[in-house]
């Protein structure tokens, strides 16, 4: 199922890469939005392209995007797009950024595509079809204890104010920790490069494309408290084997 939509989303990612790479490490125009987060011409140009192409290919579908908004509350089909995830990285010439494309049908995200062209990586998944990186199947690791695990997280400051001792203590006990924020930590979990990624605050467009990839690779994705992901909540993705243990520890 969703073969046409999957192929379309992959084509969108190709076009988004062309647009963004023309600007990346070049003359990047960085502005601050009302919420003090950065936006560049790549963000706006990619989202405009995506909206135009969806309107032509799937005129009955809705679109929710980071830059131009939209309605994702009603049932039916909605494409959820983050044109440049990790805009701050993009603006500083750091190659860890991506275009995130998801299709949600009613309450289920049925496909996700994550295009990270500056890294040379493309992740994708369709429900029931497994997950891939650059066309090759990926799966999560089997490590099941914190002492042997590699754990990824957003910046340290996010766990210090207000203090989250359960998160800090767990990270300190892990075999290895790294601050791979935004989409990449979750994709590293999906491909077996680490066991968990924890993010304190995510928007719908931040996580929609990631969830089917993590889950089709054999992992789990919830809030830190173990509940359903939601706009403005937290996100914990794991290899599954560590998930319940981390939820318990992070509550401390």
C-alpha positions as CSV (number, residue, x, y, z in Angstrom):
1,X,0.0,0.0,0.0
2,X,0.9,3.7,-0.5
3,X,3.4,2.9,-3.2
4,X,2.5,6.0,-5.2
5,X,2.7,8.2,-2.1
6,X,6.0,6.7,-1.1
7,X,7.5,7.3,-4.5
8,X,6.1,10.8,-4.5
9,X,7.6,11.6,-1.0
10,X,11.0,10.3,-2.2
11,X,10.8,12.6,-5.2
12,X,9.9,15.5,-2.9
13,X,13.1,14.7,-0.9
14,X,15.1,14.8,-4.1
15,X,13.8,18.2,-5.0
16,X,14.2,19.5,-1.5
17,X,17.8,18.4,-1.5
18,X,18.5,20.3,-4.7
19,X,16.9,23.5,-3.3
20,X,18.7,23.3,0.1
21,X,22.1,22.4,-1.2
22,X,22.2,25.4,-3.5
23,X,22.1,27.5,-0.3
24,X,23.9,25.4,2.2
25,X,27.4,26.9,3.1
26,X,26.6,29.7,0.7
27,X,24.7,33.0,1.1
28,X,22.3,31.9,3.8
29,X,19.7,34.5,4.8
30,X,18.9,33.8,8.5
31,X,16.0,35.6,10.2
32,X,14.4,35.0,13.6
33,X,10.7,34.1,13.8
34,X,8.4,35.4,16.5
35,X,9.4,32.4,18.7
36,X,13.1,33.4,18.3
37,X,13.9,30.3,16.3
38,X,15.8,30.7,13.0
39,X,14.4,30.4,9.5
40,X,16.3,30.6,6.2
41,X,15.3,30.9,2.6
42,X,15.8,27.2,2.3
43,X,13.1,26.5,4.8
44,X,10.6,28.7,3.0
45,X,11.5,27.6,-0.5
46,X,11.4,23.9,0.3
47,X,8.0,24.2,2.0
48,X,6.6,26.2,-0.8
49,X,7.8,23.6,-3.3
50,X,6.3,20.7,-1.3
51,X,2.9,22.5,-0.9
52,X,2.8,23.2,-4.7
53,X,3.5,19.6,-5.7
54,X,1.1,18.1,-3.2
55,X,-1.6,20.5,-4.4
56,X,-1.0,19.1,-8.0
57,X,-0.5,15.4,-7.2
58,X,-3.0,15.0,-4.3
59,X,-5.4,18.0,-4.4
60,X,-7.7,16.6,-1.7
61,X,-4.9,16.2,0.8
62,X,-4.1,18.8,3.5
63,X,-0.6,20.0,4.4
64,X,0.8,20.9,7.8
65,X,4.2,22.6,7.7
66,X,6.5,24.3,10.1
67,X,6.7,27.5,8.2
68,X,3.2,28.0,6.8
69,X,1.1,26.0,9.4
70,X,-2.0,24.1,8.5
71,X,-4.6,21.9,10.2
72,X,-3.7,18.3,11.3
73,X,-6.4,17.9,13.8
74,X,-9.2,16.5,11.6
75,X,-9.3,12.9,10.3
76,X,-8.3,12.1,6.7
77,X,-5.0,12.6,4.9
78,X,-2.5,15.2,5.8
79,X,1.1,15.6,4.8
80,X,3.3,16.8,7.6
81,X,6.5,18.6,6.6
82,X,9.5,20.1,8.3
83,X,11.4,21.7,5.3
84,X,14.7,22.0,7.2
85,X,14.9,20.2,10.5
86,X,17.9,21.6,12.5
87,X,17.8,25.0,10.8
88,X,20.4,26.3,13.3
89,X,22.8,23.6,12.1
90,X,22.1,24.5,8.4
91,X,22.7,28.2,9.1
92,X,26.1,27.4,10.7
93,X,27.3,25.1,7.9
94,X,26.9,21.9,10.0
95,X,25.7,19.1,7.8
96,X,23.3,17.5,10.3
97,X,20.0,18.8,8.9
98,X,17.2,17.1,7.0
99,X,13.9,17.5,5.2
100,X,11.2,15.5,7.0
101,X,8.1,14.3,5.1
102,X,5.3,12.2,6.6
103,X,1.8,11.2,5.5
104,X,-0.8,10.7,8.2
105,X,-4.1,9.0,7.5
106,X,-6.6,9.5,10.3
107,X,-4.6,8.7,13.4
108,X,-1.7,6.7,11.8
109,X,1.4,8.0,10.2
110,X,1.7,5.6,7.3
111,X,5.0,6.7,5.8
112,X,8.0,8.8,6.7
113,X,11.0,10.1,4.6
114,X,14.0,11.8,6.1
115,X,16.4,13.3,3.6
116,X,19.7,14.4,4.9
117,X,21.7,15.2,1.7
118,X,24.7,16.9,3.3
119,X,25.3,13.7,5.2
120,X,24.5,11.6,2.1
121,X,21.7,9.8,4.0
122,X,18.1,9.1,3.1
123,X,15.8,7.2,5.5
124,X,12.4,6.0,4.7
125,X,9.6,3.6,5.8
126,X,6.1,2.6,4.9
127,X,3.9,0.8,7.5
128,X,4.4,-2.9,7.2
129,X,7.3,-2.6,4.8
130,X,10.3,-2.2,7.0
131,X,12.8,0.8,7.3
132,X,15.7,1.6,5.1
133,X,18.7,3.9,4.9
134,X,19.9,4.7,1.3
135,X,17.7,1.8,0.2
136,X,19.2,-0.8,2.5
137,X,17.2,-2.4,5.3
138,X,18.0,-1.1,8.8
139,X,17.1,-2.4,12.3
140,X,17.6,-1.4,15.9
141,X,20.2,-3.0,18.2
142,X,19.6,-5.8,20.7
143,X,21.4,-4.2,23.6
144,X,19.2,-4.4,26.7
145,X,21.2,-2.8,29.6
146,X,22.1,0.8,30.2
147,X,25.7,0.1,31.2
148,X,26.3,-1.3,27.7
149,X,24.2,1.3,25.8
150,X,24.9,4.4,23.8
151,X,22.4,7.1,24.6
152,X,21.8,10.2,22.6
153,X,20.2,13.4,23.9
154,X,19.6,17.1,23.1
155,X,21.9,19.7,24.7
156,X,22.8,19.3,28.3
157,X,21.1,22.6,29.2
158,X,17.7,21.2,28.4
159,X,18.0,18.7,31.3
160,X,19.4,21.2,33.8
161,X,16.7,23.8,33.8
162,X,14.5,22.6,35.3
163,X,16.7,19.7,36.6
164,X,15.8,16.2,35.4
165,X,17.9,14.0,37.7
166,X,16.5,10.8,36.3
167,X,17.7,11.7,32.8
168,X,21.0,13.1,34.0
169,X,21.8,10.1,36.2
170,X,20.9,7.6,33.5
171,X,23.1,9.3,30.9
172,X,25.9,9.3,33.4
173,X,25.6,5.5,33.8
174,X,25.5,4.7,30.1
175,X,28.5,3.2,28.3
176,X,28.5,6.2,25.9
177,X,26.6,9.5,25.5
178,X,26.5,12.0,22.6
179,X,24.5,15.1,22.0
180,X,23.1,14.2,18.6
181,X,20.0,16.4,18.6
182,X,17.1,16.9,16.2
183,X,16.3,14.0,13.7
184,X,19.7,12.4,13.6
185,X,19.8,10.8,17.0
186,X,16.5,9.1,16.4
187,X,17.7,7.8,13.0
188,X,20.9,6.5,14.6
189,X,18.7,4.5,17.0
190,X,16.7,3.1,14.0
191,X,19.9,2.0,12.2
192,X,21.4,0.3,15.3
193,X,24.0,3.0,15.9
194,X,22.7,3.6,19.5
195,X,20.1,2.4,21.8
196,X,18.1,5.5,22.7
197,X,17.5,9.2,21.9
198,X,15.7,11.5,24.2
199,X,14.4,15.0,23.3
200,X,12.6,17.3,25.8
201,X,10.3,19.1,23.3
202,X,9.2,18.2,19.8
203,X,6.6,19.6,17.5
204,X,4.4,17.5,15.3
205,X,6.6,18.2,12.2
206,X,9.7,17.2,14.2
207,X,8.5,13.7,15.0
208,X,5.9,12.6,12.4
209,X,8.3,11.3,9.8
210,X,10.6,9.7,12.4
211,X,8.1,7.5,14.1
212,X,7.4,5.0,11.2
213,X,11.1,4.7,10.6
214,X,12.0,3.9,14.2
215,X,9.0,1.5,14.6
216,X,9.5,-0.3,11.3
217,X,13.2,-0.8,12.3
218,X,11.9,-2.6,15.4
219,X,12.1,0.3,17.9
220,X,9.6,2.2,20.0
221,X,8.8,5.9,20.2
222,X,6.8,7.6,23.0
223,X,7.1,10.6,25.3
224,X,9.6,10.4,28.1
225,X,6.7,9.3,30.3
226,X,5.8,6.4,28.0
227,X,2.7,8.0,26.5
228,X,1.6,8.8,23.0
229,X,3.7,11.5,21.2
230,X,2.1,14.9,21.0
231,X,2.8,18.3,19.6
232,X,4.9,20.2,22.3
233,X,5.7,17.1,24.3
234,X,8.9,15.1,24.7
235,X,10.2,12.2,22.6
236,X,12.0,9.0,23.6
237,X,13.0,6.6,20.8
238,X,14.7,3.3,21.7
239,X,15.6,-0.1,20.4
240,X,12.6,-1.4,22.3
241,X,14.7,-3.6,24.6
242,X,15.5,-0.6,26.8
243,X,12.3,1.4,26.5
244,X,10.4,0.4,29.7
245,X,13.6,0.7,31.7
246,X,14.4,4.2,30.5
247,X,10.8,5.4,31.0
248,X,11.1,4.2,34.6
249,X,14.5,5.7,35.2
250,X,13.6,9.1,33.5
251,X,10.7,9.4,35.9
252,X,13.1,9.6,38.8
